[in-house]
Amino acid sequence: MATNVQQKRNYTVKSVESVLEAADVKARIFTLAPGDVIPWHHHSETTDYYFVLSGKLTLDTRTPQDHRTLAVGEHYQISAANPHMVSNRGETDCQFLLLQGVGRYDWKSAGL
């Protein structure tokens, strides 16, 4: 079930739908409205796999430093411990599938 979400980590996204919640793997469909940002953060053990379903998704990473915008059908992998920021800089909603695993999930701020 999709829900509007106010994350306790100080950011808001339009909606998140949980597809799978296992001990060491998560699958969720995120919808970001134009201007939505998931701020700089990293995960200690889990790798993030992004698959764009609609709109355009912008990903920024620090290790290595990278900036890219993905379109429908494109995908990208961000390894564990790599600080990253996710945003919708487009004019329409962006929807993506996020697979996370394998490992213990955590969310650690990596703000400047």
C-alpha positions in Angstrom: 0.0 0.0 0.0 1.4 3.4 -1.0 1.5 6.0 1.7 2.5 9.6 2.0 5.6 9.6 4.1 7.3 12.1 6.4 10.5 10.4 7.3 11.9 10.8 10.8 15.2 11.5 9.0 14.0 15.0 8.1 12.9 14.5 4.5 9.6 14.0 2.7 8.8 11.9 -0.3 5.5 11.7 -2.1 5.0 7.9 -1.5 6.7 4.6 -0.6 5.2 1.2 -1.3 6.8 -1.8 0.4 7.1 -4.8 -1.9 9.3 -7.0 0.2 10.6 -6.6 3.8 12.9 -9.5 4.8 15.6 -9.6 7.4 18.4 -8.7 5.0 16.6 -7.6 1.7 14.2 -4.8 1.0 12.2 -3.9 -2.1 10.2 -0.7 -2.3 8.7 1.5 -4.9 9.3 5.2 -4.3 7.5 8.1 -5.9 9.3 11.5 -5.7 7.4 14.6 -6.6 9.3 17.4 -8.5 11.8 18.8 -6.0 11.7 15.9 -3.6 15.2 15.0 -2.2 16.5 12.1 -0.1 19.5 13.8 1.5 23.1 12.6 1.7 23.3 9.3 3.5 24.9 5.9 3.4 24.2 2.3 4.5 26.8 0.3 6.4 26.2 -3.1 4.8 23.5 -2.9 2.1 23.9 -2.0 -1.6 21.2 0.1 -3.3 19.9 -0.9 -6.7 17.8 1.7 -8.5 15.5 0.9 -11.4 13.6 3.9 -12.9 10.0 3.2 -13.7 8.8 6.7 -14.7 10.2 10.2 -14.9 13.9 11.0 -14.3 15.9 10.2 -11.2 19.1 12.1 -10.2 21.7 10.3 -8.2 24.8 11.9 -6.6 27.6 9.9 -5.0 30.8 10.8 -3.2 33.0 7.7 -3.5 33.6 8.0 -6.4 32.2 11.5 -6.9 29.5 11.1 -9.6 26.3 12.9 -10.8 23.9 11.3 -13.1 20.3 11.5 -14.2 18.6 8.2 -15.1 15.6 7.9 -17.5 12.9 5.2 -17.7 14.4 1.7 -18.0 17.9 2.7 -16.7 19.4 1.4 -13.5 22.3 2.1 -11.2 24.0 0.5 -8.3 25.4 2.2 -5.2 27.7 0.1 -3.0 27.5 0.0 0.8 29.2 2.8 2.6 29.1 5.1 -0.4 27.4 8.4 0.6 24.7 9.3 -1.9 21.8 11.7 -2.4 18.7 11.0 -4.5 16.4 13.6 -6.0 13.8 14.4 -8.6 14.9 17.5 -10.5 12.4 17.0 -13.2 9.0 18.6 -13.8 6.9 15.4 -13.3 6.8 12.7 -10.7 9.6 10.1 -10.7 9.0 6.5 -9.7 11.7 4.0 -9.1 12.1 0.5 -7.6 14.8 0.4 -4.9 16.2 -3.0 -4.0 18.5 -3.0 -0.9 20.6 -5.9 0.4 22.0 -8.2 1.2 22.8 -7.3 4.8 21.6 -5.4 7.9 19.8 -2.2 6.8 20.6 1.1 8.4 20.4 4.8 7.3 23.2 7.0 8.3 23.3 10.7 7.6 26.2 11.9 5.5 25.4 15.6 5.4 28.1 18.1 4.8 
